Amino acid sequence: MWTRLRNGLLPVALTLLIGLSIVLSLLIWINPARFDRARTATSSTRSTHSTVSTRSIDDIYLPTQVIVTDSHGHAESIYNPKINLVTTVKNEVKNWRMTNFRKVSQKDKDAYQKLLNQKNTVQLSYADNIGRSIFNSSYDQRLLMSPTAKFSRILFSTTKPGELYLLNDNDLTIYKISVSKQQLSKVRRVIAEGDKRYPVEQITSKDHTLTYYTNEVHISKYSYLIGEQSANFFVTSLLNSGEATSVSVQRHDGHTIYFDGAYKRMTVNDKTGAVMFENYNAKNSISRDLGRNLKTSFAGLSSTGMPLDSVRYFDNENNGREVTYRSFVEGFPIFNQTDFGAVQVKNKKSGTEEIDFTLTNLQVPLPTDSNSNVTLPATSTVMAQLEAAGISKNKIKDIVLGYQWENNYDSKQVVDLQPTYYVYTSGKWQLYTDLLNGGGTQ
């Protein structure tokens, strides 16, 4: 009897299993995000939490340069590959007590240039302006500032205690702060560790300040292994936040589009790996305080869960409503990773938050030849070449040393970082050699 019953049930059970397999296969084909997330949710969520917890807002909004002016008035940008001089100097300043914030001048080119050239000083230079909220949190202060105050340089004397200056390169505003509990001898010991020194000259115009490298610059080129995270990792962190809710998927014209309800959408370029995430119901508040807007942008950056080890704040538009972050290597920004940088966060008046980023990121530096240094011309030589090519100095708002992201032709898993100059003109960053040849790229 049992044999007859078993022989009758087996075909039925087998038929049901085959049918269930077909149904599941169809569902996965129609909506892969829901089922792939079931396999990756645990690891993705863990990775996201780890990334966010280990990269604080202070790690992202760091100065990018230490500039030292000696007793003879000679300025140098200093660096040490073994010691993070920026963080070390910043941490010393963080121990000081600051009071009595006040504005001392604005749009006074002579006063601004004089302060930049002051002997026996140290500057912590940011890639772009920060505001009071970022400054107070980064340096553990409670300074009472105007909400509209913004600045990109911190300057203080290495021999004369009691004062510190904040400078805004855009409108040449100088703010002064009273300081106590300084230990300038510690700062002097730190800056003495700068074994790479690039002589610089800081040149002020009516609405910006350019840092010129006065000699030829020798910079190492690098190669990195790159990694690519799956789109489903970001589906989990951005659309579902680790929750097992439904995500719809469409494919159109080389793009895969993920929807989570009526308010969130993530579009992935299947060829380039570029990602655009949109939250139509973010309704992030916009403040007059640039620092608050930068904090809002950081929340968007963190929400992606992407690796942020090499990512730093690079610039902002519209008082922090549009913020660009770039990958940095040895204190120099990387260009051409995407059209916009590493990540761009936009908070629009409509209440929509847009985050643009890429699935590809730097992972492991590869060994390089000791003779792999690239020699770049002095900045004045580059500026003369640009002027000869018909590009007026007045149209150049900034020029920086950086790395160009180049695909390695021998391996798709490797990217080459080539030292070069980038120029900000006509509202975008462009490779200087492209400008000399009549072209341009962000």
Residue pairs with C-beta under 8 A, 6 or more apart in sequence:
24 35
27 34
27 35
28 35
30 249
31 246
31 247
31 248
31 249
32 232
32 249
33 231
33 232
33 235
33 247
33 249
33 258
34 244
34 246
34 247
36 230
36 232
37 44
37 232
37 235
37 236
37 240
37 244
37 247
38 244
40 230
40 232
40 233
40 236
41 236
41 242
41 244
44 232
44 233
44 236
44 237
44 242
44 305
45 236
45 237
45 242
47 233
47 305
48 236
48 237
48 242
48 305
51 302
51 305
51 306
51 307
51 308
52 302
52 305
55 302
55 308
55 309
55 311
57 134
57 137
57 138
57 295
57 298
58 137
58 138
59 308
60 298
60 301
60 308
60 311
60 312
60 313
60 325
61 126
61 130
61 134
61 138
61 294
61 298
61 312
61 313
62 86
62 87
62 90
62 312
62 313
63 86
63 90
63 124
63 125
63 126
63 154
64 86
64 125
64 126
64 127
64 312
64 328
64 331
64 333
65 77
65 86
65 123
65 124
65 125
65 211
65 331
66 77
66 78
66 79
66 85
66 86
66 89
66 122
66 123
66 124
66 125
66 191
66 194
67 75
67 76
67 77
67 78
67 122
67 123
67 125
67 200
67 202
67 211
68 75
68 76
68 78
68 121
68 122
68 123
68 158
68 191
68 194
69 75
69 76
69 117
69 118
69 119
69 120
69 121
69 122
69 123
70 76
70 119
70 120
71 119
71 120
72 119
73 117
73 119
74 199
75 117
75 199
75 200
75 201
75 202
76 194
76 197
76 198
76 199
76 200
77 197
77 198
77 200
77 211
77 213
78 85
78 191
78 194
78 196
78 197
78 198
79 85
79 194
79 195
79 196
79 197
79 198
79 330
79 331
80 193
80 194
80 195
80 196
81 196
81 330
83 193
85 190
85 191
85 193
85 194
86 124
86 331
88 190
89 122
89 124
89 187
89 190
89 191
90 124
90 138
90 139
92 183
92 186
92 187
92 190
93 124
93 139
93 154
93 156
93 164
94 138
94 139
94 140
95 181
95 183
96 139
96 164
96 179
96 180
96 181
96 182
97 179
97 180
97 181
98 139
98 141
98 143
98 164
98 177
98 178
98 179
99 143
99 177
99 178
99 179
99 180
100 177
100 178
101 143
101 144
101 145
101 149
101 175
101 176
101 177
102 175
102 176
103 149
103 173
103 174
103 175
103 176
104 174
104 175
104 176
105 111
105 112
105 172
105 173
105 174
106 171
106 172
106 173
106 174
107 171
107 172
107 173
107 206
108 172
108 174
109 172
109 204
109 205
109 206
111 172
111 174
112 167
112 172
112 174
112 204
112 209
113 202
113 204
115 155
115 165
115 167
115 174
116 123
116 155
116 167
116 202
116 204
116 209
117 202
118 155
118 157
120 157
120 158
120 159
120 160
121 155
121 156
121 157
121 158
122 155
122 156
122 158
122 187
122 191
123 153
123 154
123 155
124 153
124 154
125 152
125 153
125 211
126 152
126 153
126 313
127 152
127 312
127 313
127 314
127 315
127 333
128 152
128 313
128 314
128 315
128 316
129 150
129 151
129 152
129 168
129 169
129 170
129 290
129 316
130 138
130 150
130 151
130 152
130 290
130 291
130 294
130 313
131 147
131 149
131 150
131 289
131 290
131 291
131 292
131 293
131 294
131 320
132 143
132 145
132 146
132 147
132 149
132 289
132 291
133 289
133 290
133 291
133 292
133 294
133 295
134 290
134 291
134 294
134 295
135 141
135 143
135 145
135 151
135 166
135 291
136 142
136 143
136 145
136 291
137 291
143 177
145 175
147 287
147 288
147 289
148 288
148 289
148 290
149 166
149 175
150 168
150 290
151 166
151 167
151 168
151 173
151 175
152 167
152 168
152 169
152 170
153 165
153 166
153 167
153 169
154 164
154 165
154 166
154 167
155 164
155 165
155 166
155 167
156 163
156 164
156 165
156 179
157 163
157 184
158 184
158 187
158 188
158 191
159 184
161 179
161 182
161 184
162 178
162 179
162 180
162 182
163 176
163 177
163 178
163 179
164 176
164 177
164 179
165 174
165 175
165 176
165 177
166 174
166 175
166 177
167 173
167 174
167 175
168 174
169 204
169 208
169 209
170 207
170 208
171 207
172 204
172 206
172 207
172 209
198 213
198 215
198 217
199 213
199 214
199 215
200 211
200 212
200 213
200 214
201 211
201 212
201 214
202 209
202 210
202 211
202 212
203 209
203 210
203 211
203 212
205 394
207 397
208 397
208 398
210 379
210 396
210 398
210 399
211 379
211 400
212 378
212 379
212 380
212 383
213 376
213 378
213 379
213 401
214 378
214 379
214 380
215 378
216 375
216 376
216 377
216 378
217 375
217 376
217 377
217 378
217 401
217 419
218 373
218 374
218 375
218 376
219 330
219 332
219 373
219 374
219 376
219 401
219 419
220 330
220 368
220 372
220 373
220 374
220 419
221 368
221 372
221 373
221 374
221 403
221 416
221 417
221 418
221 419
222 329
222 365
222 366
222 368
222 403
222 416
222 417
223 365
223 366
223 368
223 408
223 414
223 415
223 416
223 417
224 362
224 363
224 364
224 365
224 366
224 414
224 415
224 417
225 362
225 363
225 364
225 365
225 366
225 413
225 414
226 360
226 361
226 362
226 363
226 413
226 414
226 415
227 360
227 361
227 363
228 273
228 359
228 360
228 361
229 306
229 359
229 361
230 359
231 256
231 258
231 266
231 268
231 275
231 359
233 305
234 266
234 275
234 277
234 304
234 305
234 306
234 359
235 247
235 258
235 266
236 242
236 305
237 303
237 304
237 305
238 264
238 266
238 277
238 303
238 304
238 305
238 355
239 247
239 258
239 259
239 260
239 264
239 266
240 247
240 260
245 260
245 261
246 260
247 258
247 259
247 260
248 258
248 259
248 260
249 256
249 257
249 258
249 259
250 256
250 257
250 259
251 257
251 270
254 269
254 270
254 271
255 267
255 268
255 269
255 270
256 267
256 268
256 270
257 265
257 266
257 267
257 268
258 265
258 266
258 267
258 268
259 265
262 280
263 279
263 280
263 281
264 277
264 278
264 279
264 280
264 281
265 277
265 278
265 280
266 275
266 276
266 277
266 278
267 275
267 276
267 277
267 278
268 274
268 275
268 359
269 275
272 338
272 358
273 358
273 359
273 360
274 338
274 339
274 356
274 357
274 358
275 356
275 357
275 358
275 359
276 354
276 355
276 356
277 304
277 354
277 355
277 356
277 357
278 352
278 353
278 354
279 352
279 353
279 354
280 351
280 352
281 351
282 347
282 351
282 352
282 353
283 351
284 296
284 300
284 347
284 351
284 353
285 296
286 293
286 319
286 321
286 347
286 349
287 293
288 319
290 316
290 319
290 320
291 320
292 320
293 316
293 319
293 320
293 321
293 323
293 347
294 313
294 316
294 320
294 323
296 320
296 347
297 316
297 320
297 323
297 345
297 347
300 345
300 347
300 353
300 355
301 308
301 311
301 325
301 343
301 345
301 355
302 308
303 355
304 343
304 355
304 357
306 343
306 357
306 361
307 361
310 327
310 328
310 329
310 362
311 325
311 326
311 327
311 328
311 342
311 343
312 325
312 326
312 327
312 328
312 333
313 323
313 325
314 324
314 325
314 326
314 333
314 341
315 323
315 324
316 322
316 323
316 324
317 323
321 346
321 347
321 348
322 344
322 345
322 346
322 347
323 344
323 345
323 346
324 340
324 341
324 343
324 344
325 341
325 342
325 343
325 344
325 345
326 333
326 334
326 335
326 337
326 341
326 342
327 333
327 334
327 337
327 341
327 342
327 361
327 362
328 334
329 362
329 403
329 417
332 400
332 401
332 402
332 403
332 419
333 400
333 402
333 403
333 422
334 342
334 402
334 403
334 404
334 405
334 417
335 341
335 402
335 403
335 404
335 405
335 422
335 429
335 431
335 442
336 404
336 405
336 406
336 431
336 441
336 442
337 358
337 360
337 405
338 356
338 357
338 358
339 442
340 356
340 442
342 357
342 358
342 361
343 355
343 356
343 357
344 354
344 355
344 356
344 357
345 353
345 354
345 355
346 353
346 354
346 355
346 356
347 353
348 354
362 415
366 414
374 418
374 419
376 401
376 419
376 420
376 421
377 385
379 399
379 421
382 399
382 421
382 432
383 393
383 396
383 399
385 432
385 436
386 393
386 396
386 423
386 432
386 435
386 436
387 393
389 435
389 436
389 438
391 425
391 435
395 425
395 426
396 423
396 424
396 425
397 424
397 425
398 423
398 424
399 421
399 422
399 423
399 424
399 432
400 421
400 422
400 424
401 419
401 420
401 421
402 419
402 420
402 421
402 422
403 417
403 418
403 419
403 420
404 417
404 418
404 419
404 420
404 431
405 415
405 417
406 415
406 416
406 417
406 418
407 415
407 416
408 414
408 415
408 416
420 431
420 432
420 433
421 431
421 432
422 429
422 430
422 431
422 432
423 429
423 430
423 431
423 432
423 435
424 430
425 435
426 440
428 440
428 442
429 442
430 440
430 441
430 442
431 440
431 441
434 440
434 441
